[in-house]
Amino acid sequence: MIGAERELPLGVTICVVNYNGEQYLRQCLGSVFAGMEKLEEIILVDNGSEDRSLEIVRRDFPTVKVIQMGKNLGPAAARNAGFRTASCDRILFIDNDVSLAPECPDRLFEALNENPRAAAAMPRVFYEGNKNIIQYDGADSHFLGLMTLRNANELADLSTNNTKKIGSLITACFVVDRRKWSESETFDESFFFNYEDHDFGLRTRMMGHEILAVPSACAYHREGTKGLSLREGADYPRKRVIYLIRNRWQLIAKNYEFKTLVLLSPIFLAYEIFQFAGVIKKGWLREWFKAVLWIILHAVEILQKRRSVQSARRIRDREVLRDGPIPFTKELAKDPLERYAINVLDHLTTFYWKHVKGFL
């Protein structure tokens, strides 16, 4: 990646990640131009869109630099392209379905300036359709390999406005200081979609950097990508099932210390039994087998990545991993039996973590 010896201006690059976002781009880019007066550049990385996205950008926002990936390589690959191409070391990444409050960029950069150990910061994200409800306010790393959202679906006035240190990162909108990475890998492109951000956030923390949640900086999030993102009233996307299962396994195998893997193996097994029962009940057995096959075919590659991740580690798992209720989405538990099973698993995992965390 980018070497620390490069002397680049400490200005601001905005990088918008786009895939078939024609219905979002005018609002997204409009909020970027309205929110910042001094910009070195705005980059749009397009993941092979098949709609009118590029036509809209070139006609309505001619100063935006466009990087065409040629095909959909996933958000991780698009962010890596922006990470390499940006002329500034401070890069604000936003997805095409995100719009920024006017003060958002400046407050994110101020938070980085005030916290020299911080490598990344993210705003408080609201639902575009209901700007009084927080979608998430940062994230933490649940010890089961899952991402726990902070203040999810809470009213804004119920949460503190103080900047907080968090354990992981959600990448719909975030700023990074590229100088913190040196030659280390940024986003793992093999994740393609789902948990590529959690993997990045977890590795950022393990490298000894801090991640900040800045509630005074606000952004607004819309529906995401059809067929992959969760949408109100829609079924859980089957492609998302594959990525969620396989990427969680890969994240654990790459990032956790060997001691952690051994100590948590019994509760991992319990989780997998519950998950497999849910897979059968929901008719997702084909997706589960696809996830298993992918892990088998990429086992050597994952082990190679593991060696790299562990060599870059600066802090222990016990400083990053957290417990708490298992962060299932409501779309995964629609009937009383499923909710009961999750409740049982919650109690089991809480009990286990309480007795094992002291040995990590």
C-alpha positions as CSV (number, residue, x, y, z in Angstrom):
1,M,0.0,0.0,0.0
2,I,1.0,3.6,0.5
3,G,4.4,4.0,2.1
4,A,4.8,6.2,5.1
5,E,7.7,8.0,3.5
6,R,5.4,9.7,0.9
7,E,5.0,13.4,1.6
8,L,1.5,14.3,0.6
9,P,-0.6,17.4,1.5
10,L,-2.7,17.0,4.6
11,G,-5.8,18.1,2.6
12,V,-9.0,16.3,2.1
13,T,-10.0,13.8,-0.5
14,I,-13.7,12.7,-0.7
15,C,-14.1,9.2,-2.2
16,V,-17.6,8.0,-3.1
17,V,-18.1,4.3,-3.7
18,N,-20.8,3.6,-6.3
19,Y,-22.6,0.7,-7.9
20,N,-25.8,1.3,-9.8
21,G,-26.6,4.4,-7.6
22,E,-28.2,6.7,-10.1
23,Q,-31.2,7.3,-7.7
24,Y,-28.8,8.4,-4.9
25,L,-25.9,10.3,-6.5
26,R,-27.4,13.7,-6.9
27,Q,-28.2,13.9,-3.2
28,C,-25.0,12.2,-2.1
29,L,-22.6,14.4,-4.2
30,G,-24.7,17.5,-3.5
31,S,-24.3,17.1,0.2
32,V,-20.5,16.7,-0.3
33,F,-20.2,20.0,-2.2
34,A,-22.5,21.8,0.2
35,G,-20.6,20.5,3.3
36,M,-17.0,21.4,2.5
37,E,-15.5,24.6,1.0
38,K,-11.9,23.5,0.8
39,L,-11.5,20.2,-1.1
40,E,-8.4,18.9,-2.8
41,E,-10.5,16.5,-4.9
42,I,-13.6,14.3,-5.1
43,I,-13.2,10.8,-6.5
44,L,-16.0,8.5,-7.5
45,V,-15.0,4.9,-7.8
46,D,-17.6,3.0,-9.9
47,N,-17.9,-0.7,-9.6
48,G,-19.1,-1.4,-13.1
49,S,-22.5,0.3,-12.9
50,E,-25.1,-0.6,-15.5
51,D,-27.4,2.3,-14.9
52,R,-27.0,6.1,-15.7
53,S,-24.6,6.7,-12.8
54,L,-21.6,7.9,-14.8
55,E,-23.8,10.0,-17.2
56,I,-25.2,11.8,-14.2
57,V,-21.8,12.4,-12.6
58,R,-20.2,13.7,-15.8
59,R,-23.1,16.0,-16.6
60,D,-24.0,17.4,-13.2
61,F,-20.7,17.1,-11.3
62,P,-17.9,17.5,-14.0
63,T,-15.2,18.2,-11.4
64,V,-15.5,14.8,-9.9
65,K,-12.7,12.4,-10.9
66,V,-14.1,9.0,-11.9
67,I,-12.3,5.7,-11.5
68,Q,-14.0,2.9,-13.4
69,M,-13.4,-0.6,-12.0
70,G,-14.9,-2.2,-15.1
71,K,-17.0,-4.7,-13.2
72,N,-18.4,-5.1,-9.7
73,L,-15.4,-6.1,-7.5
74,G,-17.2,-5.2,-4.3
75,P,-16.9,-2.3,-1.9
76,A,-13.5,-3.4,-0.5
77,A,-11.8,-3.3,-3.9
78,A,-13.4,0.1,-4.6
79,R,-12.2,1.6,-1.4
80,N,-8.7,0.2,-2.0
81,A,-8.7,1.9,-5.4
82,G,-9.7,5.2,-3.7
83,F,-7.1,4.6,-1.0
84,R,-4.3,4.2,-3.6
85,T,-5.4,7.0,-5.9
86,A,-6.2,9.8,-3.4
87,S,-3.9,12.8,-3.5
88,C,-4.4,13.5,0.2
89,D,-3.8,11.3,3.2
90,R,-7.0,12.3,4.9
91,I,-9.7,10.5,2.9
92,L,-13.5,10.6,3.6
93,F,-15.2,7.6,2.2
94,I,-19.0,7.5,1.7
95,D,-21.3,5.1,0.0
96,N,-23.5,6.3,-2.8
97,D,-26.7,6.1,-0.6
98,V,-25.3,8.3,2.1
99,S,-25.7,12.1,2.4
100,L,-23.8,14.3,4.8
101,A,-25.0,17.0,7.3
102,P,-23.1,20.2,6.5
103,E,-20.9,20.0,9.6
104,C,-20.1,16.3,9.3
105,P,-16.8,16.3,7.5
106,D,-15.2,19.1,9.6
107,R,-16.2,17.4,12.8
108,L,-14.8,14.1,11.8
109,F,-11.4,15.7,10.9
110,E,-11.4,17.7,14.1
111,A,-11.8,14.5,16.0
112,L,-8.8,13.0,14.3
113,N,-6.8,16.1,15.0
114,E,-7.6,15.9,18.7
115,N,-6.8,12.2,19.0
116,P,-3.4,11.5,17.5
117,R,-3.7,7.7,18.1
118,A,-6.9,7.5,16.0
119,A,-6.6,6.2,12.5
120,A,-10.3,6.4,11.6
121,A,-13.5,8.1,12.6
122,M,-17.2,7.6,11.7
123,P,-20.3,9.8,12.2
124,R,-23.6,9.1,13.8
125,V,-25.7,7.6,11.1
126,F,-29.4,8.2,10.9
127,Y,-32.1,6.6,8.7
128,E,-32.7,8.9,5.7
129,G,-36.4,8.1,6.0
130,N,-36.6,9.0,9.7
131,K,-33.9,11.4,10.8
132,N,-34.9,11.2,14.5
133,I,-33.8,7.5,14.7
134,I,-30.1,6.5,14.9
135,Q,-29.3,3.6,12.6
136,Y,-25.9,3.1,14.3
137,D,-23.5,5.2,16.4
138,G,-20.3,3.2,15.9
139,A,-19.6,-0.5,16.5
140,D,-17.8,-3.0,18.6
141,S,-16.3,-6.5,18.1
142,H,-18.5,-9.3,19.6
143,F,-16.3,-12.2,20.6
144,L,-18.3,-14.6,18.4
145,G,-16.9,-12.8,15.3
146,L,-19.9,-10.5,14.9
147,M,-20.3,-6.7,14.8
148,T,-22.4,-5.1,17.5
149,L,-23.9,-1.7,16.6
150,R,-24.0,1.0,19.2
151,N,-27.3,2.8,19.9
152,A,-29.0,1.1,17.0
153,N,-32.6,2.3,16.4
154,E,-32.6,4.7,19.4
155,L,-34.0,8.2,19.4
156,A,-31.2,10.7,18.9
157,D,-31.9,12.6,22.2
158,L,-31.3,9.4,24.2
159,S,-27.6,9.1,23.3
160,T,-24.6,11.1,24.4
161,N,-22.9,13.5,22.0
162,N,-19.4,12.8,23.3
163,T,-16.8,11.3,21.0
164,K,-16.2,7.7,21.9
165,K,-13.5,5.1,21.2
166,I,-15.0,2.0,19.5
167,G,-13.9,-1.5,18.6
168,S,-14.8,-1.7,14.9
169,L,-15.9,0.4,11.9
170,I,-19.0,0.6,9.7
171,T,-18.0,1.9,6.3
172,A,-21.1,3.6,4.9
173,C,-19.3,6.8,6.0
174,F,-15.9,7.2,7.6
175,V,-12.7,9.1,7.4
176,V,-9.2,7.5,7.6
177,D,-5.7,8.9,8.0
178,R,-3.8,6.9,5.4
179,R,-0.4,7.6,7.0
180,K,-1.3,5.2,9.8
181,W,-1.3,2.2,7.5
182,S,2.2,2.3,5.9
183,E,2.5,-1.0,4.0
184,S,-0.2,-2.9,5.9
185,E,-3.2,-4.3,4.0
186,T,-6.3,-2.1,4.0
187,F,-9.5,-3.8,2.9
188,D,-9.6,-7.5,2.2
189,E,-11.1,-7.8,-1.2
190,S,-11.9,-11.5,-0.8
191,F,-14.8,-10.6,1.5
192,F,-16.5,-8.9,-1.5
193,F,-19.5,-7.8,0.6
194,N,-20.5,-7.9,4.3
195,Y,-18.0,-7.7,7.1
196,E,-15.2,-6.4,5.0
197,D,-15.7,-3.3,7.1
198,H,-15.7,-5.3,10.4
199,D,-12.5,-7.1,9.3
200,F,-10.9,-3.7,8.5
201,G,-12.0,-2.2,11.8
202,L,-10.8,-5.2,13.9
203,R,-7.4,-5.2,12.2
204,T,-7.1,-1.5,12.7
205,R,-7.6,-1.9,16.5
206,M,-5.2,-4.9,16.6
207,M,-2.5,-2.8,15.0
208,G,-2.8,-0.5,18.0
209,H,-4.8,2.3,16.3
210,E,-7.9,3.8,17.7
211,I,-11.3,4.3,16.0
212,L,-13.6,7.1,16.9
213,A,-17.4,7.5,16.9
214,V,-18.3,11.2,16.5
215,P,-22.0,11.7,17.3
216,S,-21.7,15.5,16.6
217,A,-21.0,14.5,13.0
218,C,-24.2,13.3,11.3
219,A,-24.9,11.4,8.1
220,Y,-28.1,9.9,6.6
221,H,-28.3,6.4,5.1
222,R,-30.7,5.1,2.6
223,E,-31.6,1.6,1.4
224,G,-28.3,0.3,-0.1
225,T,-27.8,-2.2,-2.9
226,K,-30.8,-4.2,-4.0
227,G,-30.3,-8.0,-3.6
228,L,-27.6,-7.5,-0.9
229,S,-28.6,-4.9,1.6
230,L,-31.4,-5.4,4.1
231,R,-34.6,-3.6,3.1
232,E,-37.7,-2.9,5.1
233,G,-40.3,-5.5,4.6
234,A,-38.1,-7.7,2.3
235,D,-36.9,-11.2,2.9
236,Y,-33.3,-11.7,4.0
237,P,-31.2,-11.7,0.8
238,R,-29.8,-15.2,0.0
239,K,-26.6,-13.8,-1.3
240,R,-26.1,-12.0,2.0
241,V,-26.5,-15.3,3.9
242,I,-23.5,-16.7,2.0
243,Y,-21.3,-13.7,2.7
244,L,-22.3,-13.4,6.3
245,I,-21.5,-17.1,7.1
246,R,-18.3,-17.3,5.1
247,N,-16.9,-13.9,6.0
248,R,-17.5,-14.4,9.7
249,W,-15.5,-17.7,9.6
250,Q,-12.7,-16.0,7.6
251,L,-12.6,-13.0,10.0
252,I,-12.2,-15.3,13.0
253,A,-9.6,-17.5,11.3
254,K,-7.5,-14.5,10.2
255,N,-7.6,-12.3,13.1
256,Y,-8.0,-14.1,16.4
257,E,-5.0,-15.3,18.4
258,F,-4.4,-19.0,18.6
259,K,-5.1,-19.0,22.3
260,T,-8.4,-17.2,21.7
261,L,-9.4,-19.8,19.1
262,V,-8.7,-22.7,21.5
263,L,-10.5,-21.1,24.5
264,L,-13.6,-20.1,22.5
265,S,-13.8,-23.3,20.4
266,P,-16.6,-24.8,22.6
267,I,-18.8,-21.8,22.3
268,F,-18.0,-21.4,18.6
269,L,-19.3,-25.0,18.2
270,A,-22.5,-24.2,20.1
271,Y,-23.1,-21.2,17.9
272,E,-22.5,-23.2,14.7
273,I,-25.1,-25.8,15.9
274,F,-27.7,-23.1,16.5
275,Q,-26.8,-21.5,13.2
276,F,-27.1,-24.7,11.3
277,A,-30.5,-25.4,12.8
278,G,-31.6,-22.0,11.7
279,V,-30.2,-22.6,8.2
280,I,-32.2,-25.8,7.8
281,K,-35.4,-24.1,9.2
282,K,-35.1,-21.2,6.8
283,G,-34.2,-23.3,3.7
284,W,-30.7,-21.9,3.4
285,L,-28.8,-25.2,3.3
286,R,-27.6,-24.5,-0.3
287,E,-26.2,-21.1,0.8
288,W,-24.5,-22.7,3.9
289,F,-22.7,-25.3,1.6
290,K,-21.6,-22.6,-0.7
291,A,-20.0,-20.8,2.2
292,V,-18.3,-24.0,3.5
293,L,-17.0,-24.8,0.0
294,W,-15.6,-21.3,-0.4
295,I,-13.7,-21.6,3.0
296,I,-12.3,-24.9,1.9
297,L,-11.1,-23.7,-1.4
298,H,-9.5,-20.6,0.1
299,A,-8.0,-22.2,3.3
300,V,-4.4,-21.8,2.2
301,E,-4.9,-18.2,1.3
302,I,-6.6,-17.5,4.6
303,L,-3.7,-19.1,6.5
304,Q,-1.3,-16.8,4.6
305,K,-3.3,-13.8,5.5
306,R,-3.4,-14.9,9.1
307,R,0.4,-14.9,9.3
308,S,0.5,-11.3,8.0
309,V,-2.3,-10.2,10.4
310,Q,-0.7,-11.7,13.5
311,S,2.8,-10.3,12.6
312,A,1.2,-6.8,12.5
313,R,-0.6,-7.2,15.8
314,R,0.2,-4.8,18.6
315,I,-2.6,-5.5,21.1
316,R,-4.2,-8.6,22.5
317,D,-7.7,-9.9,21.7
318,R,-8.9,-9.3,25.2
319,E,-8.4,-5.5,24.6
320,V,-10.7,-5.6,21.6
321,L,-13.3,-8.3,21.9
322,R,-16.6,-7.7,23.8
323,D,-19.6,-9.7,25.0
324,G,-23.2,-8.7,25.1
325,P,-26.4,-9.9,23.4
326,I,-25.8,-11.6,20.1
327,P,-26.3,-8.9,17.4
328,F,-28.9,-10.7,15.3
329,T,-31.0,-8.5,13.0
330,K,-34.8,-8.7,13.4
331,E,-35.1,-10.1,9.9
332,L,-33.5,-13.4,11.2
333,A,-35.9,-14.0,14.0
334,K,-39.5,-13.7,12.8
335,D,-41.3,-16.3,14.9
336,P,-41.4,-17.2,18.6
337,L,-39.3,-20.4,18.2
338,E,-36.5,-18.4,16.6
339,R,-36.6,-15.7,19.2
340,Y,-36.6,-18.4,22.0
341,A,-33.5,-20.1,20.4
342,I,-31.7,-16.7,20.2
343,N,-32.5,-16.1,23.9
344,V,-31.1,-19.5,24.9
345,L,-28.0,-18.9,22.9
346,D,-27.6,-15.4,24.4
347,H,-27.6,-16.9,28.0
348,L,-25.2,-19.6,27.0
349,T,-22.7,-17.3,25.4
350,T,-22.9,-14.8,28.2
351,F,-22.2,-17.5,30.8
352,Y,-19.3,-18.9,28.8
353,W,-17.6,-15.5,28.2
354,K,-17.9,-14.6,31.9
355,H,-15.9,-17.7,32.8
356,V,-13.3,-17.6,30.0
357,K,-12.5,-14.0,29.4
358,G,-10.0,-13.8,32.3
359,F,-7.8,-16.4,30.5
360,L,-7.5,-14.5,27.2
